[in-house]
Each structure stands twice: as structure tokens, then as C-alpha cells.
């Protein structure tokens, strides 16, 4: 798992953690008792040539429109075919619009968007790391033949957690 404590800083360093380090390592870098107040479910297209991103569950339109998008949660924590990444920043655009300091994929007709948001139900950063550890997200096998499906399942699961 990659963890950026302050991704918008030019001096920001990434911390790489294994499944076993999830319960101890974050407390060395941030106050894990900090409350998470709001979560946003965001998406961006998988490819530059896409005309639309497809529907987000549970609209029922995902079967008609497809699900060609990458999904992630802002309070940023996301998972893709490489790893789980947690990014922190004071400025939302550094985590909503960028992944590991690189601009997220956009297409010529669709871009980055917040699909839904809600207030978190009294969850702390510590509880979030405990949940990630319990679910085994970091060690999960990542060989899904459908692009974006890994991130969508992960984002759906975390959105429900909050």
C-alpha cells in the first residue's frame, strides 16, 4: 500500500506498507485518531478516447451504459491493478484530480467527476486502516479481466464502510 501523508508538498515522500504494517506504520506519520468527516465517490475514464464513463451502482443503468471508469473515494483511498494508495492533502484537487502526483486520465468528452458523497459515520483514520487490514485488500489477488472493475469494487466497498 502506498501512503502519502501530504501529497501536495514537493517534499512529500511515499511510504510503502505491507499488509502486516497497516496497523502500526500509519501512526508514525499521522494522527490516526483524526475523524473522517465526508467521503466522495469519484470517477474518471479509463481511456482518453471514451465518449462517456458509464453508470455508477446502484442506478441500474450500469448494465445498459457499461462501467468503463476508474472509481475511487475522496477522503482518498483507492485500489487499482497495482496497489492500494492512500493520499492526504489540504487541497482536494491534489487527491481528486491526481494519482501519485500525476494528472488522472481524462477523455476528450468526459473527465473527473464526483458521482455521490455522504457524511462519514464517525470513522477515524485508525478504523479505516483496521478495516483495510481485516478485509485483506492489500494482499488481494488483482487479476480481473475487466479494466476498472477492481477499483469500482474497492470504491463500492469503502463507500459502504463509511
C-alpha positions, 0 to 999 in steps of 0.5 A: 500500500502506498501512503502519502501523508501530504501529497501536495508538498514537493517534499512529500515522500511515499511510504510503502506498507505491507499488509502486516504494517497497516496497523502500526506504520500509519501512526508514525506519520499521522494522527490516526485518531483524526475523524473522517468527516465526508467521503466522495465517490469519484470517477474518471475514464479509463481511456482518453478516447471514451465518449462517456464513463458509464453508470455508477451502482446502484442506478441500474443503468450500469448494465445498459451504459457499461462501467468503463471508469476508474472509481475511487473515494475522496477522503482518498483511498483507492485500489487499482491493478497495482496497489492500494494508495492512500493520499492526504492533502489540504487541497482536494484537487491534489487527491481528486484530480491526481494519482501519485502526483500525476494528472488522472486520465481524462477523455476528450468528452468526459473527465473527473467527476464526483458521482455521490458523497455522504457524511462519514459515520464517525470513522477515524483514520485508525478504523479505516486502516483496521478495516483495510487490514481485516478485509485483506485488500492489500494482499488481494489477488488483482487479476480481473479481466475487466479494466476498472472493475477492481477499483469500482469494487474497492470504491463500492466497498469503502463507500459502504464502510463509511 
